[in-house]
Amino acid sequence: MKLAKGITRFTYDKTSFNGFRICLQCKREKFVKYISIKKEGGIKKACTKAHLMLGSAKAAIRDGRLVRGKLSKSTIKKVRKILELK
């Protein structure tokens, strides 16, 4: 289970805060998503979901448009939808 750049695994012994954090930053926009191991049903499933989400988000940013040096609103919306953010 190799982690890609942008994915961090959190394991704390004394709390139930165990999972993966996806962090992606591009053109002054930062996207952060936490994926719980317990909620996903295991380490492998959570890690796989994190890798898929990160890859999809990177592809959306790569294919997105820039407006005055920033990501367009539609691109930001797409990435937020992929990462299931509000």
Secondary structure, DSSP 8 states (H G I E B T S, - for coil): ----TTEEEE--SSSS--EEEEEEEETTEEEEEEEEHHHHTSHHHHHHHHHHHHHHHHHHHHHS-EETTEE-HHHHHHHHHHTT--
